[in-house]
Amino acid sequence: MKKLILSFAVLSIGMSAFSQNYTDIKNYLILQKYPEAKAAFDKALAEDKKDKFKGKAETYALKAIIYSQLAAKDPKSEESIALTNEASAALDKYKEMEPSLKLILNKEDVYYNAPIIIYGNYFNQGLESYNKKKYQESFGDFKKVVSYSDFLITNKMTDMALDTNAILLAGASAQSLKQDDEAAKYFDKLANAKVGGKENEFLYHFLAANSMKSLDFDGFNKYMKLGREVFPGDKNFDYDDVDYILQVTDPELKTKLIAKKSELDPLNVKLQETIATDIFDKLNSKEEGATLPENAVELEKQMVAAFLKSAEANPKNGFPYSNLANHFINKNTRIAKEQEAFREKIRAANAAKKPAKPGVKVAEDPAITKEREDLKVRYNEALDQATLYFEKAAGVYSTLEAPSTQEKQQWRNAVSYLIDLYAEKKNASKLKPADYSKYEKEENKWKKVYDTLSY
């Protein structure tokens, strides 16, 4: 019985000792004697042979407030950065051990300020790193800042409804690291809260563009809609997803976006013109040494169909016909170069042969004859197609009551080409009087039209 009483006495003394530890350390905190508080805390840990002190949730709340206060004097120093990290780890341990958070949610207790001070320390560290362009460090810090501000807001420990600055700096740090998806997670918070101000307009454009990188048309339209709501009347938010696709410069991304949009909205007329324009650029590349895609024939069919759908949808739009005509003129020019290369090849081959005996006619290789005829057919087909679409384009432009400057230029261009094309057809028909006369009339007709175009 005496032993049992003694055990209770020892336990009582132990508990009393630890209670005294907490009281003494908290008194140091109240007096803002943080080094003394840390010394007493470290001493209590060292004397805790049976882990009774370490086993209590309050110990970690105590460490969090002591270390965060010590770090707050100069949060940018290496020592303070380490102290803040330890304070944060201690606070996480406290939350794990005491989910009710009763100590740090009690405004009357010294622990209440721990998350607030840790938040401030990380903010100052992050801002210092960001200003020095140390974006990896600033991103790490501001991720923690946002996490802490969420905690403070959730637990009504701050009047903030949204920590705009911290979220913005977290996103900007990630963006500077070219981690756009990470940046989007933070910027999305601001966009959903409809954060305004001209300096924040970029958020909505960034989020819309980043959505398109992953072919997320719903995301694009969501952020453009939010932009219109936050910045009413701003023309930067007037364009739609097809307009965006048009200005994409990455060929691979553009092709993927067109394919996805075609799947989502196959009857979109503007999209058809976008598809046609994209193929036009592939088939008529201006880059030196560019070659046609292997599937050029199939692409050309798709382009023609798309431009014709666009023209059908808007009979007052002559540009689809102009684009088709320009494509076939370019094609005709390429074939003309092929013909010249072919002729040069034949000349070189003939020069290398032994001269034929006088009076002896050497038959031409059938393969050469076929190649020549195939080139001629292709050349004339491209010429005919160019003529057809320039006529259609000129026909549309001639019906416009108030054509734009660009439409006037395209009209004049179409008529000029028609004069040259019919002149070429006429000259190629000198042995066919009827055709010669027909093409000459067309040439003269378009010359008269050209003379009426004073712009």
GIZI-V215272 format. One line per field, one symbol per residue. phi: phi as a letter, one per 40 degrees, with the letter a starting at -180 (. if undefined). burial: I if it has 9 or more other C-alpha atoms within 8 Angstrom, else O. A space follows every 10 residues. Layout:
phi=???
burial=???
This chain:
phi=.ccccccccc cccccccccc ddcccccdcc cgcccccccc cccccccccb fccccbccdc cccccccccc cccacccccc cccccccccc ccccdccbdc fccccccccc cdcdccccdc cccccccccc ccgccccccd ccccdccccc cccdcfcacc cacdcccccc cccccccgbc cccccccccc cccfcbgdcb cddccccccc cccbgccccd cccccccccc bdgcccbccb ccdcddcccc dccdcccccc ccccaccccd cdccdccccd cccbccccgc bccccdcccc cccdcccccc cccbccbccd cccccccccc cccccccccc cccccccccc ccccdccdgb ccccddcccc cccccccccc cccccccdcc cccccccccc cbccdccccc ccccccccdc ccccccccbc cbdccdcccc ccdccccccd ccccb
burial=OOOOOOOOOO OOOOOOOIOO IOOIIIOIIO OOIIOIIIOI IOOIIOOIOO OOIIOOIOII IIIIIIIIII IIOOIIOOOI IOIIOIIIII IOIIIOOIOO IOIIIIOOOI IIIIIIIIII IIIIIIIIII OOOIIIIIII IIIIIIOIIO OIIOOOOOOO OOIOOIIIII IIIIIOOOII OIIIIIIIII IOOOIOOOOI IOIIIIIIII IIOOIIIOII IIIIIIIIOI IOOOOOIOOO IIOIIOOIOO OOIIIIIIOI IIOOOOOOIO IIIIIIIIII OIIOOOOOOO OOOOOIOOII OIIIOIIIII IOOOOIIIII IIIIIIIIII IIOOIIOIIO OIOOOOOOOO OOOOOOOOOO OOOOOOOOIO OIOOIIOIII OIIOIIIIII IIIIOIIOOO OOIOOOIIII IIOIIIIIII IIIOIIOOIO OOOOIIIIII OIIIOIIOII OOOOO
